[in-house]
Amino acid sequence: DTTADEVYNAIISSMYDGKVILMHHNDCSAEALERLCPELYAQDYRFCTLSQLFSLQGIDYEDIPTGQYIQGVTVENGEVVYNFK
């Protein structure tokens, strides 16, 4: 089983602006979040909904093609990278 320390370390070591963090509802995630939230705020990260993130990145959710999902947004130029489901 994954520990809260492993979740915390994995997220902290791979953070970047615009990163989406998906966590499952369990004790391990809750424990990791208790440490992650204050640390990420201290590093000037902020939490938002996906629709807010899309808006901040200039992405209109309605423009995302059906049958695909967003893999990420390139750091260099903000280009949306899609993959097929």
ROTOR-241313 format. One record per residue (C-alpha): residue number from 1; residue in three letters; z, x, y. Coordinates in pm, whole numbers. Last residue first. Example, Ala and Ser with C-alpha at 12.3 -4.5 7.8 and 13.67 -1.06 7.14 Angstrom:
2
{kevex 2	doro Ser	z 714	x 1367	y -106}
{kevex 1	doro Ala	z 780	x 1230	y -450}
REM end
This chain:
85
{kevex 85	doro Lys	z -2471	x -969	y 780}
{kevex 84	doro Phe	z -2737	x -771	y 963}
{kevex 83	doro Asn	z -2621	x -500	y 1198}
{kevex 82	doro Tyr	z -2628	x -488	y 1578}
{kevex 81	doro Val	z -2558	x -207	y 1826}
{kevex 80	doro Val	z -2504	x -319	y 2186}
{kevex 79	doro Glu	z -2603	x -57	y 2445}
{kevex 78	doro Gly	z -2318	x 38	y 2681}
{kevex 77	doro Asn	z -2491	x 360	y 2790}
{kevex 76	doro Glu	z -2301	x 659	y 2650}
{kevex 75	doro Val	z -2015	x 476	y 2479}
{kevex 74	doro Thr	z -2243	x 278	y 2253}
{kevex 73	doro Val	z -2123	x -76	y 2190}
{kevex 72	doro Gly	z -2026	x -169	y 1839}
{kevex 71	doro Gln	z -2125	x -316	y 1507}
{kevex 70	doro Ile	z -2206	x -651	y 1662}
{kevex 69	doro Tyr	z -2294	x -905	y 1398}
{kevex 68	doro Gln	z -2624	x -1040	y 1282}
{kevex 67	doro Gly	z -2751	x -1364	y 1126}
{kevex 66	doro Thr	z -2770	x -1526	y 1469}
{kevex 65	doro Pro	z -2881	x -1303	y 1753}
{kevex 64	doro Ile	z -2618	x -1224	y 2018}
{kevex 63	doro Asp	z -2743	x -1366	y 2349}
{kevex 62	doro Glu	z -2485	x -1647	y 2353}
{kevex 61	doro Tyr	z -2207	x -1386	y 2366}
{kevex 60	doro Asp	z -2340	x -1262	y 2701}
{kevex 59	doro Ile	z -2264	x -891	y 2719}
{kevex 58	doro Gly	z -2186	x -728	y 3054}
{kevex 57	doro Gln	z -1921	x -496	y 2906}
{kevex 56	doro Leu	z -1637	x -673	y 3090}
{kevex 55	doro Ser	z -1781	x -1008	y 2978}
{kevex 54	doro Phe	z -1797	x -897	y 2615}
{kevex 53	doro Leu	z -1436	x -777	y 2637}
{kevex 52	doro Gln	z -1326	x -1108	y 2789}
{kevex 51	doro Ser	z -1503	x -1299	y 2509}
{kevex 50	doro Leu	z -1335	x -1073	y 2254}
{kevex 49	doro Thr	z -993	x -1154	y 2398}
{kevex 48	doro Cys	z -801	x -893	y 2596}
{kevex 47	doro Phe	z -552	x -612	y 2555}
{kevex 46	doro Arg	z -513	x -326	y 2802}
{kevex 45	doro Tyr	z -526	x 50	y 2759}
{kevex 44	doro Asp	z -364	x 262	y 3031}
{kevex 43	doro Gln	z -213	x 523	y 2792}
{kevex 42	doro Ala	z 133	x 369	y 2849}
{kevex 41	doro Tyr	z -19	x 32	y 2757}
{kevex 40	doro Leu	z -142	x 187	y 2430}
{kevex 39	doro Glu	z 203	x 325	y 2352}
{kevex 38	doro Pro	z 383	x -2	y 2436}
{kevex 37	doro Cys	z 145	x -203	y 2216}
{kevex 36	doro Leu	z 126	x 40	y 1927}
{kevex 35	doro Arg	z 495	x 66	y 1840}
{kevex 34	doro Glu	z 570	x -304	y 1784}
{kevex 33	doro Leu	z 211	x -337	y 1663}
{kevex 32	doro Ala	z 279	x -106	y 1367}
{kevex 31	doro Glu	z 573	x -319	y 1253}
{kevex 30	doro Ala	z 369	x -638	y 1280}
{kevex 29	doro Ser	z 79	x -482	y 1093}
{kevex 28	doro Cys	z 303	x -368	y 804}
{kevex 27	doro Asp	z 485	x -701	y 791}
{kevex 26	doro Asn	z 160	x -893	y 746}
{kevex 25	doro His	z -101	x -1077	y 950}
{kevex 24	doro His	z -416	x -871	y 921}
{kevex 23	doro Met	z -525	x -639	y 1197}
{kevex 22	doro Leu	z -860	x -615	y 1370}
{kevex 21	doro Ile	z -877	x -359	y 1650}
{kevex 20	doro Val	z -1180	x -376	y 1877}
{kevex 19	doro Lys	z -1248	x -58	y 2072}
{kevex 18	doro Gly	z -1377	x -109	y 2426}
{kevex 17	doro Asp	z -1240	x 217	y 2567}
{kevex 16	doro Tyr	z -1155	x 456	y 2285}
{kevex 15	doro Met	z -880	x 491	y 2025}
{kevex 14	doro Ser	z -933	x 682	y 1699}
{kevex 13	doro Ser	z -612	x 882	y 1660}
{kevex 12	doro Ile	z -389	x 602	y 1789}
{kevex 11	doro Ile	z -540	x 348	y 1547}
{kevex 10	doro Ala	z -515	x 561	y 1232}
{kevex 9	doro Asn	z -167	x 685	y 1327}
{kevex 8	doro Tyr	z -29	x 333	y 1377}
{kevex 7	doro Val	z -182	x 200	y 1055}
{kevex 6	doro Glu	z -51	x 499	y 856}
{kevex 5	doro Asp	z 296	x 464	y 1011}
{kevex 4	doro Ala	z 301	x 91	y 931}
{kevex 3	doro Thr	z 238	x 178	y 567}
{kevex 2	doro Thr	z -69	x 105	y 356}
{kevex 1	doro Asp	z 0	x 0	y 0}
REM end
